């Protein structure tokens, strides 16, 4: 989860408006997070927004928010050393995110992150995850991302 500190708030935008702006955010633990690049079209102009998400469920929810006026262009995954095995944090393009669980225990969910070049990471033992009976694709670059407006 990301945290903010009051002294890093930037006083931008409308006074007493709903938006708040921060010079920095802090990651509270060594977990995977997502950098989601989006685009939008509103009143004849286009723009971009970038989201930092810490939960796979939030990424899945973002895919459901897309439409003609708002779409995901790309998702990058930022992996901690314990997951990527390199000794440092790494950012890679996410191709697919799959949730897996035993159909009798949908609370204990494992995740498989497929990256470019057929690289993947999993939150548990991959052979045990492959044996689980329930699967759901939460994000697929092929289904949910539009790198530019011409492909929409």
Rosetta blueprint (number, residue, H / E / L):
1 X L
2 X E
3 X E
4 X L
5 X L
6 X H
7 X H
8 X H
9 X E
10 X E
11 X L
12 X L
13 X L
14 X L
15 X L
16 X L
17 X L
18 X L
19 X L
20 X L
21 X E
22 X E
23 X L
24 X L
25 X L
26 X E
27 X E
28 X L
29 X L
30 X L
31 X L
32 X L
33 X E
34 X E
35 X E
36 X E
37 X E
38 X E
39 X E
40 X E
41 X E
42 X E
43 X L
44 X L
45 X E
46 X E
47 X E
48 X E
49 X E
50 X E
51 X E
52 X E
53 X E
54 X L
55 X L
56 X H
57 X H
58 X H
59 X H
60 X H
61 X H
62 X H
63 X H
64 X H
65 X L
66 X L
67 X L
68 X L
69 X L
70 X E
71 X E
72 X E
73 X E
74 X E
75 X E
76 X E
77 X E
78 X E
79 X E
80 X L
81 X H
82 X H
83 X H
84 X H
85 X L
86 X L
87 X L
88 X L
89 X L
90 X E
91 X E
92 X E
93 X E
94 X E
95 X E
96 X E
97 X E
98 X E
99 X E
100 X E
101 X E
102 X E
103 X L
104 X L
105 X E
106 X E
107 X E
108 X E
109 X E
110 X E
111 X E
112 X E
113 X E
114 X E
115 X E
116 X H
117 X H
118 X H
119 X L
120 X E
121 X E
122 X E
123 X L
124 X L
125 X L
126 X H
127 X H
128 X H
129 X H
130 X H
131 X L
132 X L
133 X L
134 X E
135 X E
136 X E
137 X E
138 X E
139 X E
140 X E
141 X H
142 X H
143 X H
144 X H
145 X E
146 X L
147 X L
148 X L
149 X H
150 X H
151 X H
152 X L
